[in-house]
Amino acid sequence: MNTINIDNKEFDVDALSENAKAQIISLRSCDQRMQDLQQELAILQTARNAYSNALKAELPDDADDATVK
């Protein structure tokens, strides 16, 4: 039996209306997309940190050595 739990109530998905089943598919799609975006955000944050560290490594150690305009 394929079930889903909504508001602490368990429902047999096969017994639900076609519209309810469509809403479940949409919810699962949203959940998957959110998980994908969270993983992508983690990758981008890691890349950003690496770029920031690489930039810091290129900067002079003493601010007086840098030409600020």
Secondary structure, DSSP 8 states (H G I E B T S, - for coil): --EEEETTEEEEGGGS-HHHHHHHHHHHHHHHHHHHHHHHHHHHHHHHHHHHHHHHHHS-SSGGGS---
